[in-house]
C-alpha cells in the first residue's frame, strides 16, 4: 500500500514538473512558431499552426545585417565575463579566506547595488560615456556589463570558495606558494566547476541585457538585443520578423546551456560524496 502511494506521488510530481516546464517553455515555442508565419498571419492573432515560411529568417540575415550584432554580442558577453572573473576571483578569495567584521556588510552593499533602478543612473552614465568617448563602442559596453554583473559574480565565487577547506591553502603557503600562486595555481583549479557555472550565468546575463545596450549603442557596437529592438518602428511592430530575430538571438544561449548542463552538473557534484 505504501509503495503504491509512493508510486502515485512520484507520478504526480513528474506530471507537475512537466506542466511547469511546458508553461515556462511555451513563450519560446510560440516565438519560434510565430517566426515561421507570414506577417499577416502573425498579426492576425493566436495560432499554433504556422505556414512554415523561412522568409523572415532570410530577411533578418541578409537585409538587416545579422552577423554584425551577433559578433558584437559574442565579443561583449565573453569579454565582460572574462574581465569580471579576473576581478572577482581575488575579491572573493579575500572575503572567503581573510574575512573581517565588515565582510558581510561589503557583500550586502555590493548586492544592494543590483536593487537600484537602472533608469536612476542613466543620465550620469550616459554623460560619462559621452565624455570618455565610449558611446557606441564595444569597450564601453563590455565595461558597463562587467560592472553591473560584478556583484553577482563576486557573490557566487565567494559561495564556492567558502566550500574549499582553508587548510589546503595553508599547506600551499607552507610549501612556499606566493599570494598569486595560491590563487591561480591552487584555488582556481579546485574551483573550476564553480567558476564555470558563474561564467555561464554571467554570459547569459550579458547576452540578454537590453536596457544599457539599447541606450549606449546605435550601430557599430549594437548587440542582438538592440538588433531586436530595431524591428519596432513608427509603422508598428513586425511580429514575424521580430520573432525570427528573437529566435536567432536566443538560439546560441539555448544551445550552449543544453550542451554544457551535463558537464556543469557533473563538475558541481564531483567529490560531493567522500
C-alpha positions, 0 to 999 in steps of 0.5 A: 500500500505504501509503495503504491502511494509512493508510486502515485506521488512520484507520478504526480510530481513528474506530471507537475514538473512537466506542466511547469516546464511546458508553461515556462517553455511555451513563450519560446515555442510560440516565438519560434512558431510565430517566426515561421508565419507570414506577417499577416498571419502573425498579426492576425492573432493566436495560432499554433499552426504556422505556414512554415515560411523561412522568409523572415529568417532570410530577411533578418540575415541578409537585409538587416545585417545579422552577423554584425550584432551577433559578433558584437554580442559574442565579443561583449558577453565573453569579454565582460565575463572574462574581465569580471572573473579576473576581478572577482576571483581575488575579491572573493578569495579575500572575503572567503579566506581573510574575512573581517567584521565588515565582510558581510556588510561589503557583500550586502552593499555590493548586492544592494547595488543590483536593487537600484533602478537602472533608469536612476543612473542613466543620465550620469552614465550616459554623460560619462560615456559621452565624455570618455568617448565610449558611446557606441563602442564595444569597450564601453559596453563590455565595461558597463556589463562587467560592472553591473554583473560584478556583484553577482559574480563576486557573490557566487565565487565567494559561495564556492570558495567558502566550500574549499577547506582553508587548510589546503591553502595553508599547506600551499603557503607552507610549501612556499606558494606566493599570494598569486600562486595560491590563487591561480595555481591552487584555488582556481583549479579546485574551483573550476566547476564553480567558476564555470557555472558563474561564467555561464550565468554571467554570459547569459546575463550579458547576452540578454541585457537590453536596457544599457545596450539599447541606450549606449549603442546605435550601430557599430557596437549594437548587440542582438538585443538592440538588433531586436529592438530595431524591428519596432518602428513608427509603422508598428511592430513586425511580429514575424520578423521580430520573432525570427530575430528573437529566435536567432538571438536566443538560439546560441544561449539555448544551445550552449546551456543544453550542451554544457548542463551535463558537464556543469552538473557533473563538475558541481557534484564531483567529490560531493560524496567522500 
